[in-house]
Amino acid sequence: MGIVSELYKAKQRDFSERLREMTDPRVVYVTDLVSCSYKRVMRLQFPLLSFRFEPSLVLGDLVHAGLGSLLASRGWETEVPIERKYIIDGEEYILKGRIDLLKRNDDGKPHTIVEIKTSRELPENSPREHHIMQLRIYMELTGAKRGYLLYVTPDRLVEFEVEPSSVDVEALLRETIYNLRAPRYDWECRYCSYRKICPFARLGRHS
């Protein structure tokens, strides 16, 4: 069996293990809070369409794994799961996420968070808005004082420091649960796995 087949089976196994969680309407991911709210609806209805095996995604996994391995000996924790429960209009929801890199103070409290983003090219002048929001949500949830976005491209490694800022996580949850931001950004539909069957993409509706 070739290495590509091995990679495919590994990704498929990981996807299968997460399938029950992905289709649980009580579960909301941090990435859901910074993207099109209808994408979550589509994932709940058509979860198999969210499975993707593409070179750019495999490369992203390899970069995350490689950086995590290199930095583990320097006190960085990698792929740190985070979970919080919220009550929205009497219903319990579980917000889940996974922090790429986390360093703690001597007292064990989170101090610095790094989110790793792979891309063909760097964003112009500043990090992308949804990446900033994702990082700030993690900082809000953990109490971390410093945050960085690390962009990895074929030509450059660039990091942006992101200042902590108060984030109303509950308001973002409401937007997502009640599908109030479909899509959240004009460019999202072009890259969405569900664009061919999504009424919002087909009608060109933007919020």
Buried (B, 14 or more C-beta within 10 A) or exposed (E): EEEEEEBBEEBEEEBEEEBEEBEEEEBBBBBBBBBBBBBBBBBEEBBEBBEEEEEEEBEBBEBBEEBBEEBEEEEBBBEBEBEBEBEBEEEEBBBBBBBBBBBBEEEEEBBBBBBBBBBEEBBEEEBBEBBBBBBBBBBBBBEBBBBBBBBBEEEEEBEBEBEBEEBEBEEBBBBBBEBBBBBBBEEBBEEBBBBEEBEBBEEEEBE
